[in-house]
Structures are given as C-alpha cells and as structure tokens.
C-alpha cells in the first residue's frame, strides 16, 4: 500500500491538530510555493507602445534632444502626459524625489501627494490631456523646469567612493549624451549594466505588491472555504480591529501614526513640511 495522503489542519478536528502540531506545521510549509516569474499588471500598467509614443513625442518636441525648453515641453506634456513619465524615467527618480528637487530648485511647493496623484492619473490615462488648473500647471512646470536643468547639466564630478544619480549612460554628459544614444541606440552591455544596477521590473513590482498579496489571500480563502466551509473576511487597507488601534493591513504605507486624537488632529491641520523622500539624493 502507498503512503497515506497527508492531511491539512483545516481538514481535521481541532483536537487532532492540537495533538500533533509539528506534523501539521510541516504539512502546511511543504505546500507553500513562491511565484515570482509572473506578476499582475494591475491598473495603470504602461505597455511599451504607449511609452514609445511618449518618447517619440518628447524627441520631436526637443528636435532630437538638441534643446530642452520648459515652455515647449509644458505644452507637449499637456497634450500627451505620458511625456512626463518619460522625463522621469530619463532622470531615474521616483515621483517623491522629483517633487522634492523641484520644490528646492524652483521654490514652488510640489508636494509628494500631488506628484504621486499626477503619476497615477497619467498611468490610468497616459494620452488624455491634463487639466489646465492654475495650481496643476504651476507644479508641472516646476517639475519640467527641474528636469530640463538637470538633463542639460549632466552629472557633476563625485568623489571616488560615491556615484552621482545622473552618472548614467544617457545623462552623464548632458545633452550630448542624450543626442548620441537617441541617434545610435544603446549597446547591449550598457543596457545590461543599467539593468544590473536598477533591477528589471523593480518599480512595477513595488507598485503591484498589494495585488500579489491579494492573490495569496484569495488562494488561502479558496482553500479554507471549499473543503472545510471556513468563512472569513478579507481585511481592507486601513481596516482596524475592534480591540486594537493598529491597522490590520501590514502595509507600512497605510499605517496611521499617532495614538491620541489630539495628536492626529494636530497632524491633520498642520501645514505640510517639505522633506526629503525616503531614498536620499544629493544634487547640487
């Protein structure tokens, strides 16, 4: 006779599980798998043809990257907002990093909340014109002014034990580097080195981390509900237990600091302070 089929904890009475916990722990861990080759696209995924359309629009507006003028780019980004994502990709910054530098260099308050919302809006509708509200235009112009200045200047010298964030194949030499790579293409070794430093799909993987967690929760819920009819309630991103003030979700981005209502009120009504994003950058 063959070996008996291993049963899972939810298939047996609790008394049997409690009597042999180690065996059932092994049973659960033996069936866990990690799936990292396939990722969900999620809402706002930018396919290559759309990104290429934004790149070509930017290349045309700058006449092959021979000049970068904020005024002309502002008009182009209003018509095809995907150009903003292409500019940010050229810089190699996250949205909060770009907002922080724009605030420092232009004096216009570009909050991280605004730039994250802008990035999200563009991802959902990359080719739909942006709203022409005064505040939006002013902040977008600050972002574009900062991008143009940094891309023109290139990477300044750094000490041997440091590397500048703009010390990349396309942005190191300023406009001349952009023109060269846009004209002749990128050598494969150079592409691989950039990928080695930046990890492919890293940004997208971070953006869909909640979806990956949701797929795991769905699988667990399915496994519990069908054989054993165990009902459950999936937790929301900011949902609280009745007995604790801590959020159920483990996402740090969704946690709410402060324990007293007075502290929360003070933080809510206080004027936002511009601070560096989590990954520190130093551009002078």
Steps between C-alpha positions, in 0.01 A plus 500: 500500500618852434569764757190662650407836352611783727207696635495872573394657831172632366397148392506356852343572837691749712575237766695288249692804378587608852625149583761505222577863417849439359372263234240746380749788496717289269194421287417869455855614424558214255228632269607865498638624170643832385389629160720787383523444125144614437376835633162669470491805277251685715324824415723759340746262336678678213559276198809563290317644194344768722834582662665511157233745385591728789870467422448591134288799600777620732767440236300699245435786742874529576609450137693186582602627846695790351327742737283469809272797550246479785242710317474270198510189717222634721273521198599152386442345844158661513407333171668163572562458876694177442791731416523581873564133579764485228675804650496344846638177360786691338582655836473167679308650794196389692204744500577625858867558413407704196248702701753569776765630258244708312393666823859575599610632163195698390343609829163363389343266755469164321372261762566128487125444511452712188773329300382153601145587396629646174705188429199280570270709284741484207537124534123457483458738203845553344372673187217708648578874532566627852272745675613857451441620856736771619649295785548193283669694221729680744614178665543311173706789367721481811556129435586562136730793580693281742521210254626723219768657717627170632503334160687793346764511773568127521680341793752713692823338624472288812762360736639153413298330772167647380291500183262770385145402414533661156821310424316281251566418138254756368514780758866512602611738223189716480333563165789352299451165671126505434554582133759225456291221648178620337679497164706179509314293758629336817768226499368181654772488767399851608136395521594199711707711737214743553273202564755358743495821702126554485342152503250441220133544587593628848280808478206306362546222755479754780189659351310169483617358834145531638365300207752225564384487862138498389560198275650314795204594721261380231676166476491453878134599514418256221689219675319564828150553370457208260610192696420615853247780445707738712369851446714809529513870422789648298656800669492842340806726464410721798272271696530476878432224745254585775754422772798690364590827336744334262384449141440143384694557183874448533579767242711772652365749249151457639585528870382810686750648745398643835292350775304791643225688322665828593821397330310385192308826483819699535665304222196534278471875531871582500652641187688230305876527524716424200740222588732277303351174370605170651787438261743786557644684203751777486502715188668833501 
